[in-house]
C-alpha cells in the first residue's frame, strides 16, 4: 500500500506537530508521503515544522488562498504516489 497525506496548515504549528507525530506513528510500516500546504501562516510554522520533520514536503503560499485551493489544487499537484 502507498499512502499520500495532504494537510492544510494556517497558524496552528503546535496542533500540526501533534498531528504529524500521531500520523508518523500510525504509518510506521506503510510507504507514506506527507505534504503540508501552508496558507500564509505567520506563527513560524514553516521553520518549526520543517526542522522537526525534514522528511515531509512543505509548501508555503505567500497569501491565504483558502482551503479548497490549497488542499485540492496545490497539494494534489505534489503527490508522488498515483
C-alpha positions, 0 to 999 in steps of 0.5 A: 500500500502507498499512502499520500497525506495532504494537510492544510496548515494556517497558524496552528504549528503546535496542533500540526506537530501533534498531528504529524507525530500521531500520523508518523506513528500510525504509518510506521510500516506503510510507504507514506508521503506527507505534504503540508500546504501552508496558507500564509501562516505567520506563527513560524510554522514553516521553520518549526515544522520543517526542522522537526520533520525534514522528511515531509514536503512543505509548501508555503503560499505567500497569501491565504488562498483558502482551503479548497485551493490549497488542499485540492489544487496545490497539494494534489499537484505534489503527490508522488504516489498515483 
